[in-house]
Every structure is written in C-alpha cells, then in structure tokens.
Amino acid sequence: MSRDKADIWCPECKWRPTPECRWVCTPRCGTVWNTFWTRGVCPGCAVKWTHTACLACQKFSPHEAWYHHRDPDAGAQVADPASLEA
C-alpha cells in the first residue's frame, strides 16, 4: 500500500492535523509549512525533522509515528485512534 494513504494523527493524544495547520522550522531557518506535506523535511533548508510537536497536546513524537496505515487485507486501520483511548 502507498505511504500516501496513511491516516495522520498524534500518537500521544490522537489529535488530527488539518491541511491549514502549520509548524515552524525553529531554531533553523524559520520556514512555516505543514510538516506532513513533506514528511518532516523543511522546504526552506531541507533539514529532516525526526520528531514532530503536536499542536494540541504540545508533546513531541517521532515524525513517522504520526502515520497510521490501513491494513490492506482487512480493509480497516491497523490502529484506530478511538480503540486506543483508555
């Protein structure tokens, strides 16, 4: 399955970013962009951010942990955010 078909949500609080959300490349170049458009690579200076801050809970998680892929055999998500809530 294509990596582009992932659901994106915070691994800590399950918040889902919208296309309008923006992150800032700081303290590097100051570029403002949606980090999920480039899979964590700043379009201003090409630095690859390995961790991403959640705009809702403010916690940092590995950038790749935000991508939740669907199980191609079952036709459902491998991990649904609702099923992970305690």
DSSP file (Angstrom, degrees, kcal/mol; ACC not computed):
  #  RESIDUE AA STRUCTURE BP1 BP2  ACC     N-H-->O    O-->H-N    N-H-->O    O-->H-N    TCO  KAPPA ALPHA  PHI   PSI    X-CA   Y-CA   Z-CA
    1    1 A M              0   0    0      0, 0.0     2,-0.1     0, 0.0    68,-0.0   0.000 360.0 360.0 360.0 146.5    0.0    0.0    0.0
    2    2 A S    >   -     0   0    0      1,-0.1     3,-1.4     2,-0.0     0, 0.0  -0.377 360.0-134.0 -67.1 141.2    1.2    3.5   -0.7
    3    3 A R  G >  S+     0   0    0      1,-0.3     3,-1.0     2,-0.1    -1,-0.1   0.707 103.8  69.8 -67.1 -19.0    2.6    5.5    2.1
    4    4 A D  G 3  S+     0   0    0      1,-0.2    -1,-0.3     0, 0.0    -2,-0.0   0.647  86.2  67.6 -72.0 -14.7    0.4    8.4    0.9
    5    5 A K  G <  S+     0   0    0     -3,-1.4    65,-0.3    65,-0.1    -1,-0.2   0.195  75.1 122.3 -92.7  16.0   -2.7    6.6    2.1
    6    6 A A    <   -     0   0    0     -3,-1.0     2,-0.3    63,-0.1    63,-0.2  -0.481  63.1-125.8 -79.2 147.2   -1.9    6.8    5.8
    7    7 A D  E     -A   68   0A   0     61,-3.0    61,-3.3    -2,-0.2     2,-0.5  -0.728  28.1-142.1 -82.4 143.3   -4.2    8.4    8.3
    8    8 A I  E     +A   67   0A   0     -2,-0.3     2,-0.3    59,-0.2    59,-0.2  -0.945  36.1 139.2-117.0 122.9   -2.3   11.1   10.3
    9    9 A W        -     0   0    0     57,-2.0     7,-0.2    -2,-0.5     6,-0.1  -0.985  55.9 -87.2-157.7 155.0   -2.8   11.7   14.0
   10   10 A C     >  -     0   0    0      5,-2.9     4,-1.7    -2,-0.3    56,-0.1  -0.403  27.5-146.2 -64.0 128.4   -0.8   12.4   17.1
   11   11 A P  T  4 S+     0   0    0      0, 0.0    -1,-0.2     0, 0.0    55,-0.0   0.653  96.5  47.7 -70.6 -13.4    0.4    9.2   18.7
   12   12 A E  T  4 S+     0   0    0     47,-0.1    48,-0.0     3,-0.1    -2,-0.0   0.907 132.6   6.0 -90.8 -51.0    0.0   10.8   22.2
   13   13 A C  T  4 S-     0   0    0      2,-0.1    -3,-0.0    46,-0.1    72,-0.0   0.451  90.7-120.6-118.0  -3.1   -3.4   12.4   22.2
   14   14 A K     <  +     0   0    0     -4,-1.7     2,-0.1     1,-0.2    68,-0.0   0.557  54.6 158.1  73.7  10.8   -4.9   11.3   18.8
   15   15 A W        -     0   0    0     -6,-0.1    -5,-2.9     1,-0.1    -1,-0.2  -0.407  33.8-141.0 -64.7 141.2   -5.4   14.8   17.5
   16   16 A R        -     0   0    0     -7,-0.2    -7,-0.2    -2,-0.1     2,-0.1  -0.927  10.6-136.1-109.5 119.8   -5.6   15.0   13.7
   17   17 A P        -     0   0    0      0, 0.0    -9,-0.1     0, 0.0    37,-0.0  -0.403  16.2-140.6 -70.4 149.9   -3.9   17.9   11.9
   18   18 A T    >   -     0   0    0     -2,-0.1     3,-1.5     1,-0.1     0, 0.0  -0.604  29.4-102.1-101.2 167.9   -5.8   19.7    9.2
   19   19 A P  T 3  S+     0   0    0      0, 0.0    15,-0.1     0, 0.0    18,-0.1   0.754 121.5  60.3 -61.1 -22.4   -4.3   21.0    5.9
   20   20 A E  T 3  S+     0   0    0      2,-0.1     2,-0.0    14,-0.0     0, 0.0   0.632  80.7 108.5 -80.7 -13.7   -4.3   24.5    7.4
   21   21 A C    <   -     0   0    0     -3,-1.5     2,-0.3     1,-0.0     0, 0.0  -0.320  52.0-163.7 -66.7 145.7   -2.0   23.5   10.3
   22   22 A R        -     0   0    0     12,-0.1     2,-0.3    13,-0.1    12,-0.2  -0.979  13.0-164.3-135.4 145.8    1.5   24.9   10.3
   23   23 A W  E     -B   33   0B   0     10,-3.2    10,-2.1    -2,-0.3     2,-0.4  -0.839  19.5-131.0-119.4 160.6    4.8   24.2   12.0
   24   24 A V  E     -B   32   0B   0     -2,-0.3     2,-1.6     8,-0.2     8,-0.2  -0.947  12.9-129.0-118.6 133.9    7.9   26.4   12.2
   25   25 A C      > -     0   0    0      6,-2.6     5,-3.1    -2,-0.4     6,-0.2  -0.648  48.7-161.8 -78.9  90.8   11.4   25.3   11.4
   26   26 A T  T   5 +     0   0    0     -2,-1.6    -2,-0.1     1,-0.3     3,-0.1  -0.996  58.8   6.3-133.9 135.7   13.0   26.7   14.5
   27   27 A P  T   5S+     0   0    0      0, 0.0    -1,-0.3     0, 0.0    -2,-0.1  -0.902 126.3  62.6 -94.1  20.5   15.7   27.4   15.5
   28   28 A R  T   5S-     0   0    0     -4,-0.1    -2,-0.1     3,-0.1    -3,-0.0   0.813 120.0 -27.8 -73.8-109.9   16.8   26.7   12.0
   29   29 A C  T   5S-     0   0    0     -3,-0.1    -3,-0.2     2,-0.1    -1,-0.0   0.603  72.6-123.4 -94.7 -12.8   15.5   28.8    9.0
   30   30 A G      < +     0   0    0     -5,-3.1    -4,-0.1     1,-0.2     2,-0.0   0.538  50.2 160.0  84.3   6.0   12.1   29.9   10.3
   31   31 A T        -     0   0    0     -6,-0.2    -6,-2.6    -7,-0.1     2,-0.5  -0.356  30.2-146.5 -61.7 140.9   10.1   28.5    7.4
   32   32 A V  E     +B   24   0B   0     -8,-0.2     2,-0.3   -10,-0.0    -8,-0.2  -0.959  39.6 126.8-112.2 125.1    6.4   28.0    8.1
   33   33 A W  E     -B   23   0B   0    -10,-2.1   -10,-3.2    -2,-0.5     2,-0.8  -0.966  65.6 -83.2-163.1 171.6    4.7   25.0    6.5
   34   34 A N    >>  -     0   0    0     -2,-0.3     3,-2.1   -12,-0.2     4,-0.5  -0.818  36.4-151.7 -88.7 111.8    2.6   21.9    7.1
   35   35 A T  G >4>S+     0   0    0     -2,-0.8     5,-2.9     1,-0.3     3,-0.6   0.713  90.7  62.0 -59.7 -23.2    5.2   19.2    8.1
   36   36 A F  G 345S+     0   0    0      1,-0.2    -1,-0.3     3,-0.2     3,-0.1   0.628  90.2  67.9 -81.7 -12.1    3.1   16.4    6.7
   37   37 A W  G <45S+     0   0    0     -3,-2.1    -1,-0.2     1,-0.2    -2,-0.2   0.793 115.6  26.8 -70.1 -27.2    3.2   17.8    3.2
   38   38 A T  T X<5S-     0   0    0     -3,-0.6     3,-0.8    -4,-0.5    -2,-0.2   0.226 110.8-111.1-121.1  11.6    6.9   17.0    3.1
   39   39 A R  T 3 5S-     0   0    0      1,-0.2    -3,-0.2    -4,-0.2    -4,-0.1   0.876  84.2 -45.1  55.6  41.1    7.1   14.1    5.5
   40   40 A G  T 3 <S+     0   0    0     -5,-2.9     9,-3.3     1,-0.2     2,-0.6   0.520 105.5 127.9  88.5   6.6    9.0   16.2    8.0
   41   41 A V  B <   -C   48   0C   0     -3,-0.8    -1,-0.2    -6,-0.3     7,-0.2  -0.863  59.9-126.0-100.1 124.0   11.5   17.8    5.6
   42   42 A C     >  -     0   0    0      5,-2.7     4,-2.0    -2,-0.6     5,-0.1  -0.496   9.5-151.3 -67.6 126.6   11.7   21.6    5.8
   43   43 A P  T  4 S+     0   0    0      0, 0.0    -1,-0.2     0, 0.0   -11,-0.0   0.642  92.6  55.2 -73.4 -12.2   11.2   23.1    2.4
   44   44 A G  T  4 S+     0   0    0      3,-0.1    -2,-0.0     1,-0.1    -3,-0.0   0.872 130.6   3.3 -86.4 -40.3   13.3   26.1    3.3
   45   45 A C  T  4 S-     0   0    0      2,-0.1    -1,-0.1   -14,-0.0    -3,-0.0   0.405  90.4-121.4-130.1   0.0   16.6   24.5    4.5
   46   46 A A     <  +     0   0    0     -4,-2.0     2,-0.2     1,-0.2    -5,-0.0   0.587  54.4 154.8  69.7  13.2   16.0   20.7    3.8
   47   47 A V        -     0   0    0     -6,-0.1    -5,-2.7     1,-0.1     2,-0.7  -0.542  41.5-133.7 -70.2 138.6   16.5   19.7    7.4
   48   48 A K  B     -C   41   0C   0     -7,-0.2     2,-0.6    -2,-0.2    -7,-0.2  -0.855  14.1-148.1 -96.3 111.5   14.7   16.4    8.2
   49   49 A W        -     0   0    0     -9,-3.3    14,-0.1    -2,-0.7     3,-0.0  -0.710  11.6-170.6 -82.2 118.2   12.8   16.7   11.5
   50   50 A T  S    S+     0   0    0     -2,-0.6    13,-3.0    13,-0.1    14,-0.4   0.697  72.7  44.4 -82.9 -19.9   12.8   13.3   13.2
   51   51 A H  E     -D   62   0D   0     11,-0.3     2,-0.4    12,-0.1    -1,-0.1  -0.952  69.3-158.1-126.2 147.1   10.3   14.4   15.8
   52   52 A T  E     -D   61   0D   0      9,-2.9     9,-1.9    -2,-0.3     2,-0.3  -0.983  14.4-132.7-127.4 134.4    7.1   16.5   15.5
   53   53 A A  E     -D   60   0D   0     -2,-0.4     2,-0.4     7,-0.2     7,-0.2  -0.663  22.7-124.2 -83.9 137.5    5.3   18.5   18.1
   54   54 A C     >  -     0   0    0      5,-2.4     4,-1.4    -2,-0.3    -1,-0.0  -0.680   8.9-147.7 -78.9 131.3    1.6   18.1   18.5
   55   55 A L  T  4 S+     0   0    0     -2,-0.4    -1,-0.1     2,-0.1    -2,-0.0   0.638  96.2  44.7 -74.1 -13.3   -0.2   21.4   18.1
   56   56 A A  T  4 S+     0   0    0      3,-0.1    -1,-0.1   -41,-0.1    -3,-0.0   0.904 128.8  18.1 -93.7 -56.6   -2.9   20.2   20.5
   57   57 A C  T  4 S-     0   0    0      2,-0.1    -2,-0.1   -42,-0.0     3,-0.1   0.570  90.8-133.8 -96.2  -9.7   -1.1   18.4   23.4
   58   58 A Q     <  +     0   0    0     -4,-1.4     2,-0.2     1,-0.2    -3,-0.1   0.559  58.7 135.9  69.6   9.8    2.4   20.0   22.8
   59   59 A K        -     0   0    0     -6,-0.1    -5,-2.4     1,-0.0     2,-0.4  -0.632  52.2-127.5 -88.9 148.8    4.2   16.6   23.1
   60   60 A F  E     +D   53   0D   0     -2,-0.2    -7,-0.2    -7,-0.2    -9,-0.0  -0.781  30.5 172.9 -95.2 138.3    6.9   15.5   20.7
   61   61 A S  E     -D   52   0D   0     -9,-1.9    -9,-2.9    -2,-0.4     5,-0.1  -0.954  46.1 -81.0-136.3 155.5    6.7   12.2   19.0
   62   62 A P  E >   -D   51   0D   0      0, 0.0     3,-1.3     0, 0.0     4,-0.4  -0.364  43.1-127.1 -55.0 135.2    8.8   10.6   16.2
   63   63 A H  G >  S+     0   0    0    -13,-3.0     3,-1.7     1,-0.3     4,-0.3   0.898 107.9  54.2 -55.3 -44.2    7.5   12.0   13.0
   64   64 A E  G >  S+     0   0    0    -14,-0.4     3,-1.2     1,-0.3    -1,-0.3   0.738  94.9  69.6 -65.3 -21.6    6.9    8.6   11.4
   65   65 A A  G <  S+     0   0    0     -3,-1.3    -1,-0.3     1,-0.2    -2,-0.2   0.641  87.2  67.9 -70.8 -13.3    4.7    7.5   14.4
   66   66 A W  G <  S+     0   0    0     -3,-1.7   -57,-2.0    -4,-0.4     2,-0.6   0.691  83.0  85.2 -76.4 -19.4    2.1   10.0   13.2
   67   67 A Y  E <   -A    8   0A   0     -3,-1.2     2,-0.6    -4,-0.3   -59,-0.2  -0.753  58.7-173.0 -92.3 120.7    1.4    7.9   10.1
   68   68 A H  E     -A    7   0A   0    -61,-3.3   -61,-3.0    -2,-0.6     2,-0.2  -0.946  11.7-153.4-118.9 112.2   -1.1    5.1   10.6
   69   69 A H        -     0   0    0     -2,-0.6     9,-1.5   -63,-0.2    10,-0.3  -0.570  14.1-119.0 -91.4 145.8   -1.5    2.8    7.7
   70   70 A R  E     -E   77   0E   0    -65,-0.3     7,-0.3    -2,-0.2    -1,-0.1  -0.520  29.3-111.0 -78.2 148.2   -4.6    0.8    6.9
   71   71 A D  E  >> -E   76   0E   0      5,-3.2     4,-2.3    -2,-0.2     5,-0.7  -0.721  24.8-154.9 -78.9 111.3   -4.3   -3.0    6.8
   72   72 A P  T  45S+     0   0    0      0, 0.0    -1,-0.2     0, 0.0     5,-0.0   0.778  90.5  49.6 -63.7 -26.0   -4.7   -3.8    3.0
   73   73 A D  T  45S+     0   0    0      1,-0.1    -2,-0.0     3,-0.1    -3,-0.0   0.877 118.6  35.3 -79.3 -38.9   -6.1   -7.3    3.8
   74   74 A A  T  45S-     0   0    0      2,-0.2    -1,-0.1    -3,-0.1     3,-0.1   0.684  97.0-133.5 -90.1 -18.8   -8.7   -6.4    6.3
   75   75 A G  T  <5S+     0   0    0     -4,-2.3     2,-0.3     1,-0.3    -5,-0.0   0.669  74.0  93.4  73.8  16.0   -9.7   -3.1    4.7
   76   76 A A  E   <S-E   71   0E   0     -5,-0.7    -5,-3.2    -7,-0.0    -1,-0.3  -0.869  85.8 -79.4-133.8 167.8   -9.5   -1.3    8.1
   77   77 A Q  E     -E   70   0E   0     -2,-0.3     3,-0.3    -7,-0.3    -7,-0.2  -0.343  27.2-136.8 -66.4 148.0   -7.0    0.6   10.0
   78   78 A V  S    S+     0   0    0     -9,-1.5     2,-0.4     1,-0.3    -1,-0.1   0.904  98.4  17.1 -68.1 -42.5   -4.3   -1.3   11.9
   79   79 A A  S    S-     0   0    0    -10,-0.3    -1,-0.3    -3,-0.0     3,-0.0  -0.934  74.5-158.8-135.9 111.1   -4.8    1.1   14.9
   80   80 A D    >>  -     0   0    0     -2,-0.4     3,-1.1    -3,-0.3     4,-0.8  -0.761  20.4-133.6 -87.7 129.8   -7.9    3.2   15.2
   81   81 A P  G >4 S+     0   0    0      0, 0.0     3,-1.0     0, 0.0     4,-0.5   0.850 104.9  56.2 -53.3 -37.7   -7.5    6.2   17.5
   82   82 A A  G >4 S+     0   0    0      1,-0.3     3,-0.7     2,-0.2    -3,-0.0   0.838 103.0  54.5 -64.5 -32.3  -10.8    5.5   19.2
   83   83 A S  G <4 S+     0   0    0     -3,-1.1    -1,-0.3     1,-0.2    -4,-0.0   0.650 103.7  56.9 -77.6 -12.8   -9.7    2.0   20.1
   84   84 A L  G << S+     0   0    0     -3,-1.0    -1,-0.2    -4,-0.8     2,-0.2   0.541  79.0 109.0 -94.4  -7.4   -6.5    3.3   21.8
   85   85 A E    <         0   0    0     -3,-0.7   -72,-0.0    -4,-0.5    -3,-0.0  -0.490 360.0 360.0 -72.9 137.1   -8.3    5.6   24.3
   86   86 A A              0   0    0     -2,-0.2    -1,-0.1     0, 0.0    -3,-0.0   0.470 360.0 360.0 -81.1 360.0   -8.1    4.4   27.9
